[in-house]
Amino acid sequence: MKEFLEKSIGMEVDIKDVDYNGKLPMIYSSLYDFKIASMHNIEWLIAIPKEKINLAQLRKNHRQIEKLLDMRCALYIKNTSTYSKNAMIADGIPFIVEDKEIFLPFLGILLNSATERTIKPVQRISFLTQKMILTAIYGKWNGVTVTKAAEQLDITKMSASRCFDEIDFFDMPILGTKGKSRVINVPDDIKELWSSIEVYMRNPVLNIFYINDNLKLPVLGGMSALAEYSMISDNKYPTYVVAKKDIKDLALNDRLVDIKKDEPGCIIQEVGYVISFDKGDAIDPLSLSLSLSDGEKADERIEISIREMLEEYVW
């Protein structure tokens, strides 16, 4: 830290350990280590997270630490996303990214690496990136590079790299580095991971078709899939999923039924992707959970079945 700061700023920086037990609530001592930095009679605090902390919590903690100690505070982070760095700069939150970037606005300092990747803003996650993330979760990816990810999904390296960019933009806690390469590392606690990234995930269902007969397709969706994963009963008619790229082959327009007048033979959900899962006759569990409506999830039996499915097949 000291060597990087001095080399980047071109000035001597004195850094000392400091103990704020008794001066700060215990929660901050459990989350951060603290150091005092001084340069030309200017002192400021450096807060070093002991583990990865999301951006919202960093913002809140930083504001409270500065207020309680009446002292400027810079966050020292080993790595973070371009989105988070830009957000902290916009909010005026001082930070140091280990060996890469320095933002100390109270000293008029902003230094970054010339090799920093430019990540384009993303409005919502793409289905390909969502498919990659879910595939990574099921496969417990560790140290998977862009090249390996492209091979796993049978896509180009350029497409895989764009997926990594999206994961980076949304600051999902599965992206790391190994040497100079970006890698996906899925943590052991999948349930905790999902709670932090589910908000970015999309309902994979694009369209729903009510068909006059049962087409007996290979992959179940909706309540039919949930019935496969749990003890809950299916609807009177089955639900299937078909990837968007394959939907035209079914020529569904000639098979549609008006559900206000007649009961369908089956339901077909057009989805943005289909993931190969161990239970090959049903859509994967996380995508199934995302595809069920709020109305369906309000049913206690369905809610319990989803929870049991995720406990058995995912967590």
C-alpha positions in Angstrom: 0.0 0.0 0.0 2.7 2.5 1.1 4.9 1.8 -1.9 2.0 2.0 -4.4 0.8 5.3 -2.9 4.3 6.9 -2.8 5.1 5.7 -6.3 1.8 7.0 -7.7 1.7 10.3 -5.9 5.4 11.0 -6.0 5.5 12.0 -2.3 6.4 10.3 1.0 3.3 8.9 2.8 3.4 7.8 6.4 1.0 5.0 7.2 0.4 3.7 10.7 -2.0 1.1 12.2 -4.7 2.5 14.4 -7.2 0.9 16.8 -10.7 2.5 17.0 -12.2 0.1 19.5 -14.4 2.2 21.8 -14.6 5.0 19.3 -16.6 3.2 16.7 -19.5 0.8 17.0 -18.2 -2.8 17.1 -19.8 -3.6 13.7 -17.1 -1.4 12.0 -14.3 -3.1 13.8 -15.6 -6.4 12.6 -15.9 -5.2 9.0 -12.8 -3.1 8.6 -9.1 -2.7 9.5 -8.0 0.9 9.9 -4.8 2.8 9.2 -3.9 6.5 9.5 -2.1 8.0 6.5 -0.3 11.4 6.6 1.3 13.5 4.0 2.5 17.1 4.4 0.7 17.4 7.7 -2.6 16.2 6.2 -4.0 13.1 7.9 -6.7 10.8 6.6 -8.1 7.4 7.5 -7.8 4.3 5.4 -10.6 1.7 5.9 -9.8 -1.7 4.6 -12.7 -4.2 4.3 -12.0 -7.6 5.8 -14.2 -9.2 3.2 -16.2 -8.2 0.1 -18.8 -5.6 0.9 -21.5 -4.4 -1.6 -21.5 -0.9 -2.9 -24.7 0.2 -0.9 -23.1 -0.9 2.4 -19.8 0.7 1.5 -21.6 4.0 0.9 -23.4 3.8 4.2 -20.4 2.7 6.2 -18.1 5.4 4.7 -20.6 8.1 5.5 -21.0 7.0 9.2 -17.2 6.5 9.8 -16.4 10.0 8.6 -19.2 11.4 10.7 -18.3 9.5 13.9 -14.5 10.3 13.6 -14.8 13.7 12.0 -12.0 12.7 9.6 -11.7 12.1 5.9 -11.7 8.4 5.0 -10.5 6.5 1.9 -11.7 3.0 1.2 -8.9 0.5 0.3 -10.3 -2.1 -2.0 -8.4 -5.1 -3.6 -10.6 -5.1 -6.7 -14.0 -3.7 -7.8 -16.1 -3.2 -10.9 -15.9 -0.2 -13.2 -19.5 0.5 -12.3 -18.7 0.7 -8.6 -15.6 2.9 -9.1 -17.6 5.3 -11.3 -20.4 5.4 -8.7 -17.9 6.2 -5.9 -16.3 8.9 -7.9 -19.7 10.4 -8.7 -20.5 10.3 -4.9 -17.1 11.8 -4.0 -16.1 8.7 -1.9 -12.3 8.5 -1.7 -10.9 5.1 -2.5 -7.7 3.2 -3.4 -7.9 0.1 -5.6 -4.9 -2.0 -4.8 -2.0 -1.3 -7.2 -4.4 0.1 -9.8 -6.2 3.4 -9.0 -6.3 6.2 -6.5 -9.2 8.7 -5.9 -8.5 11.2 -3.1 -10.6 14.2 -4.0 -9.7 16.0 -0.7 -6.1 16.0 -2.0 -7.1 16.7 -5.7 -5.8 13.2 -6.8 -7.3 10.9 -9.4 -4.9 8.4 -10.9 -5.9 5.3 -12.8 -4.4 2.5 -14.9 -4.0 3.2 -18.6 -4.9 -0.4 -19.2 -8.3 -0.1 -17.5 -11.1 -1.8 -19.5 -13.9 0.4 -20.7 -17.2 -1.2 -19.8 -20.2 0.0 -21.7 -23.3 0.8 -19.6 -25.9 -2.0 -19.5 -29.6 -1.4 -19.0 -30.5 -5.0 -18.2 -28.7 -8.3 -18.3 -28.7 -10.3 -21.5 -30.1 -13.8 -21.7 -26.7 -15.1 -22.8 -25.0 -13.6 -19.7 -27.8 -15.0 -17.5 -27.3 -18.4 -19.0 -23.6 -18.2 -18.4 -24.1 -17.2 -14.7 -26.6 -20.0 -14.1 -24.3 -22.5 -15.9 -21.5 -21.3 -13.7 -23.5 -21.8 -10.6 -24.6 -25.4 -11.5 -21.1 -26.3 -12.6 -19.4 -24.6 -9.6 -17.0 -22.8 -11.8 -13.7 -21.8 -10.3 -11.0 -20.0 -12.2 -13.0 -20.2 -15.5 -11.5 -17.7 -18.0 -13.3 -16.1 -21.0 -11.8 -18.8 -23.3 -13.0 -21.6 -21.1 -16.5 -20.0 -20.6 -16.8 -19.7 -24.4 -16.0 -23.4 -24.8 -18.5 -24.4 -22.1 -21.3 -22.5 -23.7 -20.2 -23.1 -27.3 -20.1 -19.4 -28.1 -17.4 -17.1 -29.5 -14.7 -15.6 -27.2 -16.1 -12.1 -28.1 -19.6 -13.1 -26.9 -18.1 -14.6 -23.7 -16.1 -11.4 -23.1 -19.2 -9.3 -23.4 -20.9 -11.5 -20.8 -17.9 -11.0 -18.5 -18.3 -7.2 -19.1 -22.0 -7.3 -18.0 -21.1 -9.3 -14.9 -18.4 -6.7 -14.2 -20.8 -3.8 -14.8 -23.4 -5.2 -12.3 -20.6 -5.8 -9.8 -21.6 -9.4 -9.2 -19.4 -11.2 -6.6 -18.3 -14.0 -9.0 -15.8 -12.1 -11.1 -12.2 -12.1 -10.1 -8.7 -12.1 -11.7 -6.0 -14.6 -12.1 -2.8 -13.0 -13.3 -4.0 -10.7 -16.1 -7.1 -12.7 -16.9 -10.6 -12.2 -15.7 -12.1 -15.4 -14.2 -15.4 -16.6 -12.8 -15.3 -18.0 -9.3 -18.5 -19.2 -7.8 -18.5 -19.1 -4.0 -19.5 -22.1 -1.9 -22.6 -20.4 -0.4 -24.9 -20.4 -3.5 -27.9 -19.3 -1.5 -26.1 -16.2 -0.3 -24.8 -15.5 -3.8 -28.3 -15.8 -5.3 -29.7 -13.4 -2.8 -27.2 -10.8 -4.0 -27.7 -11.3 -7.8 -31.3 -12.4 -8.2 -32.4 -8.7 -8.5 -30.4 -8.5 -11.8 -31.9 -11.7 -13.3 -34.8 -11.7 -15.8 -37.8 -13.8 -16.3 -36.7 -16.0 -19.1 -40.2 -16.3 -20.6 -40.7 -14.1 -23.6 -44.1 -15.3 -24.9 -46.8 -17.8 -23.9 -48.7 -19.9 -26.4 -51.9 -21.8 -25.6 -52.1 -24.8 -28.0 -55.1 -26.9 -29.0 -53.3 -30.3 -28.4 -50.5 -31.8 -26.4 -47.3 -31.5 -28.5 -45.4 -33.7 -25.9 -42.2 -31.6 -26.2 -39.0 -32.7 -24.4 -38.5 -29.9 -21.8 -41.2 -29.1 -19.2 -41.7 -25.6 -17.8 -44.0 -23.8 -15.3 -46.1 -25.9 -13.0 -45.2 -29.0 -15.0 -41.5 -28.5 -14.2 -42.2 -27.7 -10.6 -44.3 -31.0 -10.3 -41.2 -32.8 -11.6 -39.0 -31.3 -8.9 -41.5 -31.6 -6.0 -44.6 -33.3 -4.8 -47.0 -30.6 -6.0 -49.6 -31.5 -8.6 -49.4 -30.3 -12.2 -52.2 -28.4 -14.0 -54.7 -30.4 -16.1 -52.6 -29.6 -19.2 -48.7 -29.6 -19.4 -46.4 -26.7 -19.9 -43.3 -26.9 -22.1 -40.4 -24.5 -22.8 -38.9 -23.9 -26.2 -35.9 -21.7 -26.9 -36.5 -18.6 -28.9 -34.3 -19.8 -31.7 -36.4 -23.0 -32.1 -39.9 -21.6 -31.7 -40.5 -20.9 -35.5 -40.0 -24.6 -36.3 -43.2 -25.4 -34.4 -45.5 -23.3 -36.6 -47.7 -22.5 -33.6 -50.0 -19.9 -35.1 -52.1 -22.7 -36.7 -52.4 -24.4 -33.3 -53.5 -21.6 -31.0 -56.6 -21.9 -28.9 -58.8 -19.1 -27.3 -58.5 -20.0 -23.6 -61.6 -17.9 -22.8 -63.6 -20.5 -24.8 -61.6 -23.7 -24.7 -59.2 -25.5 -22.5 -55.7 -25.8 -24.1 -54.0 -29.1 -24.8 -50.7 -27.6 -23.5 -48.9 -24.4 -22.9 -45.7 -23.5 -24.6 -43.4 -20.9 -23.1 -40.9 -19.3 -25.5 -37.8 -18.7 -23.4 -34.6 -16.7 -24.0 -32.4 -19.8 -23.3 -32.5 -23.4 -22.2 -29.8 -24.8 -19.9 -28.8 -28.4 -19.8 -29.5 -29.6 -16.3 -29.3 -33.0 -14.6 -33.0 -33.4 -14.6 -33.1 -33.1 -18.4 -36.9 -33.2 -18.8 -37.5 -29.9 -17.0 -36.2 -26.3 -17.2 -33.4 -25.7 -14.7 -34.5 -24.8 -11.1 -33.3 -21.2 -10.9 -34.9 -20.3 -14.3 -38.1 -22.0 -13.2 -38.2 -19.9 -10.1 -37.7 -16.8 -12.1 -40.4 -17.8 -14.6 -43.2 -18.3 -12.1 -45.5 -15.3 -11.6 -45.9 -13.4 -8.4 -49.5 -14.7 -8.4 -48.3 -18.3 -8.5 -45.7 -17.7 -5.9 -48.3 -16.2 -3.6 -49.8 -19.7 -3.3 -48.2 -21.2 -0.2 -48.0 -24.7 -1.7 -46.0 -23.3 -4.7 -43.8 -21.2 -2.4 -43.0 -24.3 -0.3 -42.3 -26.4 -3.4 -40.0 -23.8 -4.8 -38.1 -23.6 -1.5 -37.8 -27.4 -1.3 -36.7 -27.6 -5.0 -33.9 -25.1 -4.5 -32.7 -26.8 -1.2 -32.5 -30.1 -3.0 -31.1 -29.2 -6.4 -29.3 -25.9 -6.0 -28.2 -24.8 -2.5 
